[in-house]
């Protein structure tokens, strides 16, 4: 979440919550069919309830845990978002630790434990679009994002048992996303033209969960779709490539074999070679994937290399000190910081619960980084590892299982095989292997004024 100075205009009729009680699962005019929804809801209920999926489909259960994990991570971090960064302290112990939601200075959006923010709402909008369109339709995705903000689509308020919440509008619009929604109102384009190649807030990775679920059988298409969905709101190439890396890891965790067995996600990240197979588009994300600090490169020639250390395997890994000092209540909002810290949290802990509590208690952009940790940890540890009380808290606001049902439908969908329509390519200066001119010199579109070492919009998702 972040600055809202680029908000799109409100609806003409002033009805901010007109879509708050709409669910694609109830709409007989669009896919999926009613029969598919009934079957998926039963499968989701069995999986979440601990009974397992018929046939013992462990990959399906992991896939459901990706989306449910994102929602749980978002909800757990929500009351601590905007609180200044702290290391090594405990402020929240779970979604049943209700005192945190009532503590003065916390819970800026006055949420209840289990209610989610923009992270999950936008993920559900992306999920709806994939289910209805059968592919990544960038324009349809952007339209649904707009309905989330202006009409309350997929918020946690429409089906709240607290009737006073029914009139509440969406919360959490970030600056990058807000600018892209306003731009979409004007030109109806597939990919945003707001910002520049360095506009890389974490808004597109916090919502990425539906991509590896929907495209779980087609890894190349999954990476293409991750890049394309990022470009609907973020022109930044690091944001798009971070979404690709997150998708790559999540896919591998979902589909991994039972042997060799790894007890923790950290052991798996180190021992499986999963990161060796990732081909980054950008130099910086390539270094992040390997857990390395950046060296001199055309993409960082105007930056301080001390701000470009992605050594998330280090036991004492910390956010960039300069960015943390500049925005202690919003650190993690830059896509690179967000994914690096998320990887650190899953690498340095031994369970889903421990990873989520570690990231939430860092504060800063706790809900969004928590949503990313939830995706990763959910894919590796599975549904059974998510505390039942946490799932129950979220399901108070999704009619008792809509999120899990959508995850099942995404996994069992019929992907039409098409690719996203011409998403923007990576800027030459940011490439893993820089493009060269005819003279052999590296080409570069970057200037010192284009971005600081965080990307142009660190404070805005």
C-alpha positions as a Python dict, from the first residue, in 0.01 Angstrom:
ca = {
    (1, 'X'): (0, 0, 0),
    (2, 'X'): (112, 355, -27),
    (3, 'X'): (47, 712, -131),
    (4, 'X'): (-295, 777, -280),
    (5, 'X'): (-228, 1112, -443),
    (6, 'X'): (-288, 956, -785),
    (7, 'X'): (-632, 815, -705),
    (8, 'X'): (-870, 765, -996),
    (9, 'X'): (-1195, 955, -982),
    (10, 'X'): (-1479, 810, -770),
    (11, 'X'): (-1779, 652, -942),
    (12, 'X'): (-2028, 899, -1084),
    (13, 'X'): (-2304, 765, -862),
    (14, 'X'): (-2083, 775, -554),
    (15, 'X'): (-2144, 407, -482),
    (16, 'X'): (-1800, 298, -370),
    (17, 'X'): (-1916, -49, -267),
    (18, 'X'): (-2142, -136, -561),
    (19, 'X'): (-1945, -457, -631),
    (20, 'X'): (-1864, -546, -271),
    (21, 'X'): (-2111, -835, -262),
    (22, 'X'): (-2045, -957, -616),
    (23, 'X'): (-1862, -1287, -660),
    (24, 'X'): (-1765, -1441, -990),
    (25, 'X'): (-1850, -1775, -828),
    (26, 'X'): (-2219, -1677, -831),
    (27, 'X'): (-2231, -1525, -1180),
    (28, 'X'): (-2404, -1768, -1416),
    (29, 'X'): (-2324, -1547, -1715),
    (30, 'X'): (-1949, -1613, -1703),
    (31, 'X'): (-1722, -1910, -1639),
    (32, 'X'): (-1671, -2112, -1425),
    (33, 'X'): (-1992, -2316, -1438),
    (34, 'X'): (-2210, -2369, -1133),
    (35, 'X'): (-2120, -2738, -1136),
    (36, 'X'): (-1749, -2658, -1137),
    (37, 'X'): (-1793, -2417, -848),
    (38, 'X'): (-1980, -2675, -639),
    (39, 'X'): (-1711, -2936, -702),
    (40, 'X'): (-1430, -2691, -631),
    (41, 'X'): (-1593, -2571, -312),
    (42, 'X'): (-1615, -2929, -186),
    (43, 'X'): (-1251, -2995, -273),
    (44, 'X'): (-1143, -2671, -108),
    (45, 'X'): (-1338, -2748, 208),
    (46, 'X'): (-1182, -3094, 231),
    (47, 'X'): (-833, -2958, 177),
    (48, 'X'): (-865, -2670, 422),
    (49, 'X'): (-1037, -2891, 678),
    (50, 'X'): (-741, -3126, 687),
    (51, 'X'): (-917, -3415, 520),
    (52, 'X'): (-708, -3385, 208),
    (53, 'X'): (-810, -3380, -156),
    (54, 'X'): (-959, -3690, -312),
    (55, 'X'): (-677, -3884, -473),
    (56, 'X'): (-417, -3727, -245),
    (57, 'X'): (-319, -3453, -489),
    (58, 'X'): (-44, -3289, -284),
    (59, 'X'): (31, -3040, -561),
    (60, 'X'): (-326, -2915, -555),
    (61, 'X'): (-309, -2868, -179),
    (62, 'X'): (15, -2673, -214),
    (63, 'X'): (-143, -2460, -485),
    (64, 'X'): (-439, -2376, -263),
    (65, 'X'): (-192, -2286, 12),
    (66, 'X'): (-27, -2031, -219),
    (67, 'X'): (-341, -1818, -244),
    (68, 'X'): (-457, -1886, 110),
    (69, 'X'): (-106, -1814, 236),
    (70, 'X'): (-103, -1481, 57),
    (71, 'X'): (-434, -1382, 218),
    (72, 'X'): (-321, -1493, 563),
    (73, 'X'): (9, -1308, 528),
    (74, 'X'): (-170, -993, 416),
    (75, 'X'): (-417, -1010, 706),
    (76, 'X'): (-147, -1083, 964),
    (77, 'X'): (69, -791, 855),
    (78, 'X'): (-216, -545, 804),
    (79, 'X'): (-232, -393, 1155),
    (80, 'X'): (146, -340, 1161),
    (81, 'X'): (175, -174, 822),
    (82, 'X'): (319, 179, 844),
    (83, 'X'): (469, 110, 1189),
    (84, 'X'): (844, 181, 1183),
    (85, 'X'): (1082, -104, 1113),
    (86, 'X'): (1200, -307, 1412),
    (87, 'X'): (1427, -609, 1423),
    (88, 'X'): (1411, -884, 1682),
    (89, 'X'): (1091, -783, 1861),
    (90, 'X'): (748, -946, 1882),
    (91, 'X'): (436, -738, 1833),
    (92, 'X'): (189, -993, 1696),
    (93, 'X'): (161, -1366, 1765),
    (94, 'X'): (-118, -1461, 1528),
    (95, 'X'): (-454, -1369, 1384),
    (96, 'X'): (-613, -1446, 1720),
    (97, 'X'): (-391, -1187, 1892),
    (98, 'X'): (-671, -932, 1874),
    (99, 'X'): (-510, -678, 2107),
    (100, 'X'): (-272, -576, 1827),
    (101, 'X'): (-565, -464, 1612),
    (102, 'X'): (-682, -238, 1897),
    (103, 'X'): (-343, -89, 1988),
    (104, 'X'): (-323, 289, 1930),
    (105, 'X'): (-95, 369, 1639),
    (106, 'X'): (-157, 37, 1465),
    (107, 'X'): (-430, -80, 1225),
    (108, 'X'): (-458, 237, 1020),
    (109, 'X'): (-751, 98, 818),
    (110, 'X'): (-951, -12, 1126),
    (111, 'X'): (-968, -373, 1010),
    (112, 'X'): (-1077, -679, 1205),
    (113, 'X'): (-842, -979, 1246),
    (114, 'X'): (-869, -1178, 924),
    (115, 'X'): (-969, -889, 699),
    (116, 'X'): (-736, -828, 409),
    (117, 'X'): (-613, -527, 216),
    (118, 'X'): (-531, -442, -146),
    (119, 'X'): (-279, -728, -170),
    (120, 'X'): (-544, -998, -153),
    (121, 'X'): (-817, -797, -325),
    (122, 'X'): (-599, -747, -632),
    (123, 'X'): (-491, -1112, -629),
    (124, 'X'): (-858, -1213, -630),
    (125, 'X'): (-928, -974, -918),
    (126, 'X'): (-644, -1136, -1111),
    (127, 'X'): (-783, -1480, -1024),
    (128, 'X'): (-1131, -1382, -1145),
    (129, 'X'): (-993, -1258, -1475),
    (130, 'X'): (-798, -1579, -1537),
    (131, 'X'): (-1104, -1791, -1457),
    (132, 'X'): (-1339, -1592, -1679),
    (133, 'X'): (-1104, -1532, -1972),
    (134, 'X'): (-907, -1857, -1967),
    (135, 'X'): (-584, -1664, -2018),
    (136, 'X'): (-401, -1351, -1910),
    (137, 'X'): (-616, -1076, -2062),
    (138, 'X'): (-435, -759, -1958),
    (139, 'X'): (-719, -522, -2033),
    (140, 'X'): (-969, -733, -1839),
    (141, 'X'): (-727, -750, -1545),
    (142, 'X'): (-696, -372, -1540),
    (143, 'X'): (-1073, -330, -1557),
    (144, 'X'): (-1118, -553, -1252),
    (145, 'X'): (-848, -366, -1062),
    (146, 'X'): (-1046, -50, -1130),
    (147, 'X'): (-1365, -210, -1000),
    (148, 'X'): (-1182, -311, -684),
    (149, 'X'): (-1087, 46, -604),
    (150, 'X'): (-1399, 229, -720),
    (151, 'X'): (-1665, -33, -644),
    (152, 'X'): (-1525, -257, -371),
    (153, 'X'): (-1481, -572, -580),
    (154, 'X'): (-1314, -852, -381),
    (155, 'X'): (-1269, -654, -62),
    (156, 'X'): (-1319, -817, 278),
    (157, 'X'): (-1616, -592, 350),
    (158, 'X'): (-1889, -721, 120),
    (159, 'X'): (-1952, -1044, 309),
    (160, 'X'): (-1849, -921, 650),
    (161, 'X'): (-2069, -1039, 939),
    (162, 'X'): (-2032, -684, 1069),
    (163, 'X'): (-2302, -499, 879),
    (164, 'X'): (-2138, -165, 949),
    (165, 'X'): (-1856, -275, 721),
    (166, 'X'): (-2081, -330, 420),
    (167, 'X'): (-2060, 35, 324),
    (168, 'X'): (-1685, 54, 351),
    (169, 'X'): (-1478, 128, 45),
    (170, 'X'): (-1161, -48, -66),
    (171, 'X'): (-840, 25, 124),
    (172, 'X'): (-473, 33, 41),
    (173, 'X'): (-432, 192, -300),
    (174, 'X'): (-60, 237, -371),
    (175, 'X'): (81, 526, -572),
    (176, 'X'): (201, 322, -870),
    (177, 'X'): (-126, 131, -894),
    (178, 'X'): (-330, 449, -847),
    (179, 'X'): (-147, 623, -1131),
    (180, 'X'): (-202, 321, -1355),
    (181, 'X'): (-576, 311, -1280),
    (182, 'X'): (-614, 677, -1365),
    (183, 'X'): (-420, 624, -1686),
    (184, 'X'): (-641, 325, -1776),
    (185, 'X'): (-952, 540, -1738),
    (186, 'X'): (-808, 770, -2001),
    (187, 'X'): (-678, 529, -2266),
    (188, 'X'): (-808, 175, -2194),
    (189, 'X'): (-468, 28, -2285),
    (190, 'X'): (-351, -322, -2196),
    (191, 'X'): (-34, -212, -2020),
    (192, 'X'): (25, 97, -1814),
    (193, 'X'): (215, 396, -1945),
    (194, 'X'): (228, 561, -1603),
    (195, 'X'): (573, 595, -1450),
    (196, 'X'): (890, 470, -1619),
    (197, 'X'): (1110, 161, -1641),
    (198, 'X'): (1214, 209, -1278),
    (199, 'X'): (862, 219, -1133),
    (200, 'X'): (904, -101, -934),
    (201, 'X'): (695, -97, -621),
    (202, 'X'): (589, -434, -481),
    (203, 'X'): (228, -408, -597),
    (204, 'X'): (262, -666, -871),
    (205, 'X'): (436, -933, -663),
    (206, 'X'): (204, -905, -364),
    (207, 'X'): (-87, -1011, -592),
    (208, 'X'): (98, -1270, -805),
    (209, 'X'): (-36, -1586, -636),
    (210, 'X'): (-293, -1681, -905),
    (211, 'X'): (-28, -1697, -1179),
    (212, 'X'): (169, -2007, -1072),
    (213, 'X'): (-155, -2181, -975),
    (214, 'X'): (-331, -2121, -1307),
    (215, 'X'): (-25, -2191, -1523),
    (216, 'X'): (117, -2474, -1310),
    (217, 'X'): (147, -2709, -1609),
    (218, 'X'): (308, -2451, -1839),
    (219, 'X'): (611, -2290, -1671),
    (220, 'X'): (715, -2076, -1968),
    (221, 'X'): (363, -1939, -2002),
    (222, 'X'): (359, -1874, -1628),
    (223, 'X'): (670, -1656, -1646),
    (224, 'X'): (529, -1467, -1945),
    (225, 'X'): (202, -1410, -1761),
    (226, 'X'): (381, -1291, -1447),
    (227, 'X'): (569, -1031, -1652),
    (228, 'X'): (252, -924, -1831),
    (229, 'X'): (35, -892, -1520),
    (230, 'X'): (306, -679, -1362),
    (231, 'X'): (307, -449, -1663),
    (232, 'X'): (-64, -377, -1623),
    (233, 'X'): (21, -147, -1332),
    (234, 'X'): (401, -116, -1316),
    (235, 'X'): (628, -11, -1600),
    (236, 'X'): (926, -107, -1386),
    (237, 'X'): (1127, -395, -1525),
    (238, 'X'): (1253, -503, -1184),
    (239, 'X'): (894, -542, -1067),
    (240, 'X'): (812, -756, -1369),
    (241, 'X'): (1123, -969, -1334),
    (242, 'X'): (1066, -1008, -960),
    (243, 'X'): (719, -1143, -1045),
    (244, 'X'): (887, -1390, -1282),
    (245, 'X'): (1130, -1502, -1011),
    (246, 'X'): (854, -1538, -754),
    (247, 'X'): (655, -1744, -1005),
    (248, 'X'): (956, -1964, -1083),
    (249, 'X'): (1018, -2046, -717),
    (250, 'X'): (650, -2098, -638),
    (251, 'X'): (600, -2331, -934),
    (252, 'X'): (901, -2537, -837),
    (253, 'X'): (784, -2563, -476),
    (254, 'X'): (437, -2676, -581),
    (255, 'X'): (564, -2942, -822),
    (256, 'X'): (870, -3071, -636),
    (257, 'X'): (912, -3444, -590),
    (258, 'X'): (886, -3610, -250),
    (259, 'X'): (1246, -3729, -279),
    (260, 'X'): (1488, -3597, -185),
    (261, 'X'): (1296, -3469, 114),
    (262, 'X'): (1377, -3127, 255),
    (263, 'X'): (1260, -3040, 604),
    (264, 'X'): (1262, -2664, 553),
    (265, 'X'): (1228, -2423, 267),
    (266, 'X'): (1576, -2291, 342),
    (267, 'X'): (1724, -2637, 291),
    (268, 'X'): (1531, -2671, -33),
    (269, 'X'): (1639, -2332, -167),
    (270, 'X'): (2002, -2419, -95),
    (271, 'X'): (2005, -2784, -194),
    (272, 'X'): (1762, -2831, -481),
    (273, 'X'): (1924, -2607, -740),
    (274, 'X'): (1587, -2441, -799),
    (275, 'X'): (1741, -2097, -839),
    (276, 'X'): (2009, -2217, -1081),
    (277, 'X'): (1746, -2268, -1348),
    (278, 'X'): (1605, -1916, -1338),
    (279, 'X'): (1692, -1698, -1637),
    (280, 'X'): (1649, -1339, -1529),
    (281, 'X'): (1564, -1060, -1768),
    (282, 'X'): (1740, -801, -1556),
    (283, 'X'): (2084, -792, -1398),
    (284, 'X'): (1955, -691, -1055),
    (285, 'X'): (1695, -968, -1028),
    (286, 'X'): (1955, -1217, -1148),
    (287, 'X'): (2175, -1117, -856),
    (288, 'X'): (1880, -1133, -615),
    (289, 'X'): (1797, -1485, -734),
    (290, 'X'): (2150, -1593, -646),
    (291, 'X'): (2151, -1406, -315),
    (292, 'X'): (2439, -1183, -422),
    (293, 'X'): (2530, -818, -397),
    (294, 'X'): (2542, -630, -724),
    (295, 'X'): (2870, -541, -889),
    (296, 'X'): (2927, -254, -1130),
    (297, 'X'): (2686, -278, -1425),
    (298, 'X'): (2526, -31, -1667),
    (299, 'X'): (2198, -62, -1479),
    (300, 'X'): (2349, 61, -1152),
    (301, 'X'): (2616, 300, -1277),
    (302, 'X'): (2437, 595, -1113),
    (303, 'X'): (2359, 409, -790),
    (304, 'X'): (2539, 335, -465),
    (305, 'X'): (2630, -34, -465),
    (306, 'X'): (2592, -37, -87),
    (307, 'X'): (2219, -8, -152),
    (308, 'X'): (2217, -307, -388),
    (309, 'X'): (2302, -601, -162),
    (310, 'X'): (2058, -891, -203),
    (311, 'X'): (2234, -1135, 30),
    (312, 'X'): (1915, -1280, 176),
    (313, 'X'): (2085, -1606, 279),
    (314, 'X'): (2284, -1421, 545),
    (315, 'X'): (2152, -1498, 892),
    (316, 'X'): (2164, -1127, 979),
    (317, 'X'): (2028, -997, 650),
    (318, 'X'): (1872, -654, 681),
    (319, 'X'): (1684, -414, 458),
    (320, 'X'): (1895, -149, 284),
    (321, 'X'): (1995, 89, 565),
    (322, 'X'): (1947, 405, 360),
    (323, 'X'): (1599, 314, 245),
    (324, 'X'): (1502, 194, 592),
    (325, 'X'): (1614, 522, 744),
    (326, 'X'): (1434, 722, 476),
    (327, 'X'): (1102, 538, 512),
    (328, 'X'): (1101, 321, 825),
    (329, 'X'): (725, 276, 812),
    (330, 'X'): (720, 174, 450),
    (331, 'X'): (1037, -25, 400),
    (332, 'X'): (971, -328, 183),
    (333, 'X'): (753, -140, -64),
    (334, 'X'): (1024, -159, -331),
    (335, 'X'): (986, -490, -519),
    (336, 'X'): (1352, -584, -478),
    (337, 'X'): (1351, -518, -103),
    (338, 'X'): (1022, -703, -69),
    (339, 'X'): (1129, -1020, -247),
    (340, 'X'): (1474, -1026, -88),
    (341, 'X'): (1326, -999, 262),
    (342, 'X'): (1057, -1255, 180),
    (343, 'X'): (1324, -1502, 70),
    (344, 'X'): (1521, -1430, 385),
    (345, 'X'): (1218, -1498, 603),
    (346, 'X'): (1144, -1836, 446),
    (347, 'X'): (1514, -1926, 431),
    (348, 'X'): (1588, -1847, 795),
    (349, 'X'): (1286, -2018, 954),
    (350, 'X'): (1157, -2374, 968),
    (351, 'X'): (780, -2344, 927),
    (352, 'X'): (501, -2147, 762),
    (353, 'X'): (401, -1992, 1094),
    (354, 'X'): (755, -1888, 1188),
    (355, 'X'): (818, -1727, 849),
    (356, 'X'): (494, -1527, 864),
    (357, 'X'): (549, -1412, 1221),
    (358, 'X'): (904, -1306, 1139),
    (359, 'X'): (798, -1087, 848),
    (360, 'X'): (493, -938, 1021),
    (361, 'X'): (695, -836, 1324),
    (362, 'X'): (943, -645, 1112),
    (363, 'X'): (657, -399, 1052),
    (364, 'X'): (712, -150, 766),
    (365, 'X'): (517, -274, 462),
    (366, 'X'): (423, -579, 665),
    (367, 'X'): (106, -679, 481),
    (368, 'X'): (257, -682, 131),
    (369, 'X'): (584, -851, 226),
    (370, 'X'): (371, -1088, 432),
    (371, 'X'): (161, -1171, 127),
    (372, 'X'): (477, -1265, -64),
    (373, 'X'): (610, -1475, 225),
    (374, 'X'): (269, -1644, 240),
    (375, 'X'): (289, -1739, -127),
    (376, 'X'): (636, -1889, -90),
    (377, 'X'): (580, -2065, 241),
    (378, 'X'): (238, -2188, 132),
    (379, 'X'): (383, -2346, -181),
    (380, 'X'): (649, -2531, 18),
    (381, 'X'): (481, -2624, 346),
    (382, 'X'): (125, -2669, 217),
    (383, 'X'): (-218, -2610, 368),
    (384, 'X'): (-168, -2830, 672),
    (385, 'X'): (110, -2598, 790),
    (386, 'X'): (-113, -2289, 803),
    (387, 'X'): (-257, -2253, 1156),
    (388, 'X'): (-628, -2343, 1137),
    (389, 'X'): (-723, -2038, 1343),
    (390, 'X'): (-556, -1815, 1083),
    (391, 'X'): (-755, -1971, 802),
    (392, 'X'): (-1073, -1945, 1007),
    (393, 'X'): (-1009, -1574, 1066),
    (394, 'X'): (-978, -1503, 694),
    (395, 'X'): (-1274, -1722, 606),
    (396, 'X'): (-1501, -1514, 826),
    (397, 'X'): (-1484, -1260, 544),
    (398, 'X'): (-1490, -1480, 231),
    (399, 'X'): (-1817, -1667, 292),
    (400, 'X'): (-1630, -1953, 453),
    (401, 'X'): (-1416, -2057, 161),
    (402, 'X'): (-1430, -1845, -156),
    (403, 'X'): (-1054, -1787, -163),
    (404, 'X'): (-972, -2157, -140),
    (405, 'X'): (-1245, -2236, -393),
    (406, 'X'): (-1096, -1992, -643),
    (407, 'X'): (-756, -2152, -591),
    (408, 'X'): (-899, -2497, -671),
    (409, 'X'): (-1067, -2359, -983),
    (410, 'X'): (-746, -2192, -1095),
    (411, 'X'): (-561, -2521, -1059),
    (412, 'X'): (-827, -2728, -1239),
    (413, 'X'): (-900, -2468, -1510),
    (414, 'X'): (-886, -2500, -1886),
    (415, 'X'): (-603, -2271, -1998),
    (416, 'X'): (-662, -2178, -2362),
    (417, 'X'): (-291, -2181, -2450),
    (418, 'X'): (-268, -1822, -2568),
    (419, 'X'): (11, -1587, -2467),
    (420, 'X'): (-25, -1231, -2336),
    (421, 'X'): (-53, -971, -2609),
    (422, 'X'): (281, -799, -2666),
    (423, 'X'): (384, -694, -2314),
    (424, 'X'): (658, -429, -2310),
    (425, 'X'): (1015, -568, -2337),
    (426, 'X'): (1286, -513, -2079),
    (427, 'X'): (1488, -191, -2106),
    (428, 'X'): (1828, -266, -2267),
    (429, 'X'): (2025, -108, -1984),
    (430, 'X'): (1871, -339, -1724),
    (431, 'X'): (1927, -669, -1900),
    (432, 'X'): (2113, -953, -1736),
    (433, 'X'): (2355, -938, -2030),
    (434, 'X'): (2351, -574, -2151),
    (435, 'X'): (2275, -517, -2517),
    (436, 'X'): (2565, -369, -2711),
    (437, 'X'): (2580, -115, -2989),
    (438, 'X'): (2771, -162, -3310),
    (439, 'X'): (3080, -17, -3141),
    (440, 'X'): (3066, -277, -2867),
    (441, 'X'): (2964, -23, -2603),
    (442, 'X'): (2680, -104, -2368),
    (443, 'X'): (2357, 74, -2450),
    (444, 'X'): (2177, 240, -2163),
    (445, 'X'): (1853, 425, -2120),
    (446, 'X'): (1917, 498, -1755),
    (447, 'X'): (2007, 837, -1621),
    (448, 'X'): (2073, 949, -1268),
    (449, 'X'): (1739, 1125, -1263),
    (450, 'X'): (1536, 822, -1368),
    (451, 'X'): (1553, 645, -1034),
    (452, 'X'): (1728, 624, -705),
    (453, 'X'): (1868, 294, -588),
    (454, 'X'): (1520, 176, -500),
    (455, 'X'): (1343, 245, -825),
    (456, 'X'): (1148, 561, -891),
    (457, 'X'): (863, 487, -653),
    (458, 'X'): (990, 324, -338),
    (459, 'X'): (705, 473, -139),
    (460, 'X'): (433, 366, -375),
    (461, 'X'): (326, 21, -473),
}
